[in-house]
Amino acid sequence: MVDFQYLTQPRDLLSLAKILEPASEIAIDVECENNLHHFGAKLSLIQVSTMQSTWVIDALMMKDLSPLQAIFESEAIQKVFHDVSFDLRILFHECGWRMKNIFDTQLAARFLGKEKVGLGSLLEEYFKIRKEEKFQRFDWLRRPLPPLVLEYAAKDTLSLLELKRQLELELQHQGKKQWVDEECRHLQNLDWSYHEQTYLDIGGVRSLSPVERGRVKSLFTLRQDFAKQIDRPAFIIFTNKQ
């Protein structure tokens, strides 16, 4: 049984912000929809852990997440992620937050030369924890969320800070800690804008004639409009290959 708090009320965020303000580091993960069950990308949950506690924030029910902005953008609080790429994009897209002081445990694992750098592989290697896979394709916009699903989400940050500790010890031993710190500092300066696919992103389109590209563009736009109307992923209407 995982010990965590599920936050659904705006007042919960104000309380959490006060708790996190003096923290030196927090672990963060998100769950979201990304054109798998519905149209477009939408933030569903934000999981946050300190060494003492874990919270699962319901972003859909909260509506306004601004009480956490100062925490997430603080240079004094290190934000520990595993594979920041999509998390930073969706948080910037949905909340406008520009993260500072980031540490990516996947990046650290790559610098250590590990072949398996997924969170599940690392948790099993260091802590003998087997990460469940059964909710990876779950519809995160469903409400209410079953207790087992919330517990699954909470586990993603539960051991992340301790994982960071273990990786940092190895990085220091190999003389690579400074390299990872520099790469993590570079991450906060990248463009984390979220971009939807356009018709030009479909393989082979750029080699078509102007007339053929125009036909693809028309079909692409029609598909997007219809998918949005029925709130289904575009590939359900017809695939890029079709």
N, C-alpha and C positions, 0 to 999 in steps of 0.2 A: 504494500500500500504506500503510495507516494503522498507526502505531506505538502500540500500547496493551498493557496487561497485563490478562488475564482472571483474576479472582480467584474461587476456588471453595472455599478452605479457611479455617476460622476464624482460623488463625494469620496468614493474609494480611491480615485486617482489622486486627489488632493492629499489624502493620508499617505499614500504610497510615495508621493514625491517628497514628503517630509522625512519619511524613513530612509529614502535613498540618497538624500542630499549630502550626508556626511560620508557616504561610501567611497572607497578608493577604486573599486572595480565592481562591475555587474556583468552577468552573462545574459545574452539576449538571443532569442530566436523568434521567428514569426511563422504563422500558418496562414495561407491565403488561397484564394481561387485564382487560377491563371489559365483561363480558356480550356479547362478540362471538363467541367460540368455546366458552366454558364458562360455568357459572353463577357470577355474582357478580364481584367485583373482587379481583384478586390481583397483588401486586407481583412482578415478574420480575427486572428488572435495575436497577441504579443506576449511571449513568455519571458519573464525576468527572474533571475536568481542572484542572491548573494550567497556567501558561505553558510548563512544561517537559515534563509527562507527562500521560498519560490512563490511567484504570483503568475496567474494566467489572466491576462486582461482581454476582455471581450470587446474588440474594436468595433464590431458591428453595433453592439448595444450601447456603447459609450457615445458614439457620434463625435464628441469633441475630446481629442486626446492632448490638447495644448498644455494641460498641467504638467505633462511629462517632458515638454520640449527642452526646458532648461537642463534637465537631467541628461537627456540623450545628446545634447549638444555641448555639454560641459567638457572642458579640457582637463578638469581635475579628476574626472571619473573615467576610468578605462572601461570601454565596452568590448566584451569578449564575444565573438561570434565564431561559428564554424561555417566557413565558406560565405563570405559577406556579399558576394556578387548580387544575388537577387534580393536579399534582405534589405540592403541599402537602397536599391532601386525602388522597391515597393514602399519603403518608409518615406523616401523623398517624394515619390509620386502621390502618396495618400496624405502625408502630414507636412511635407515641405521641410523635413528635418535634414540638416547637414551634420553628419556625425563627425566628431573629433575624438582623438585618443582611442584608436581601434586596435584590437589584437585579433588576428584570424588564426584559429588553431589548425585549420586545414593548410594554410600557408606555412605555418611552422612545421607541420608534419612533412610537407614537400621538401623543405630545406634540410630536414633530417634524412632525406633519401628514402622515405617509406614508400613502398609500392601501393599499399592500401591506405588511402587517406580519408575515406568516408568516416562520418562520425560513428556509425555502428562498428566499423572495424577497429577504430581507436579505443572505443569504450570497452570492447571485448579484449583488446590487447593489454590495456593498462589496468582495468578493473574487473575483468571477467563478467562484464554486464552485456547481455545479449539484447540488442535493440530490436523491438518489434517492427515488423514491416507491414502488418495487415491494414494500417490506416494511412499508408502513403498516398493512396488515390482516393481518400475520403473527400466528400463534398463538404468543405469547411464553411460554406454559407448556410448549411442546415442549422435550424434552431428548433427546439433546444438541443444542445450537444450532450450526448450520453456521457456519463461519468467515466467510462473506460477511455473515451476519446480525449477528454480533458486530461486524464492521467497520462495518456500517451504523449500529449503535447508538453506537459510539465516535465517529463523525463528528459526532454531535449536540452534543457539548461541545467538540470539538477547536478550533473557532474562536470560541467564545462569549465568551471573555475579550477577545479582540482586537476583536470586534464591539462589546462594551461600551465599549471605548476610543474607537472611532470615533463611536459615538452620543453619548458624553459630550462629546467635542470640539464636536459640532454643538449640543448642548444649551447648553453654555457660551457659544458664539457667539451663540445666540438668547436668552440670558438665562433659560433654562428649567431649568437644572440643579437649582436649589434646589426647584423645583416637583416634579420627578420624585423627588428624594431624600425629600421629605415624603410623597409618595404611597407610596413603597416602605416607609417607616417605618410608615405606616398599615396596610400589608398584614400585618405581623407580629402585629397586634392583632386581626385578624379571626377569626371562628370558622371553622376549617378542618375541621370534622367532616364525615365522609363519610356521606351519607344515601342509602339505597336507595329506589327508587321505591315508592310505596304506591298502592293502588287509587284514592285521591283525586287522584292526579297525572294520571290519565288524562283527556284532554280531554272535557268535557261531562258528566262524572260528577256534579259538584256541582249540576247543573240537573235531575237525575233525581228521581223520587219516592223516599221512604225505602225502599219495597219494592224498587224497581229498583236502588237503590244497594246494598242487601243482596245482591241476586243478583250484581251485579258484584263485590262483595267476596268472595263465596263462590267465584266462578270465578277471581278473581285469586289467592286463597290456594291453590286447587287447582293452578293453573298453576305457582305458585312451588314448591310441594312436589314436584311431578312433575319440574320442571326441575332442582331440586337433586338429586333421586334419580339422574337420568341424567347430571348434570353438563353440561347444555346451556343456552344462553341461553333465557330465557322466551319470547322472540318466535318461537323455533323451534316451540314447542308450539302456540301461536296468537298472533296479533298483538293489540295494543291495539285496533285498529280492529275486528277480529273480535269 
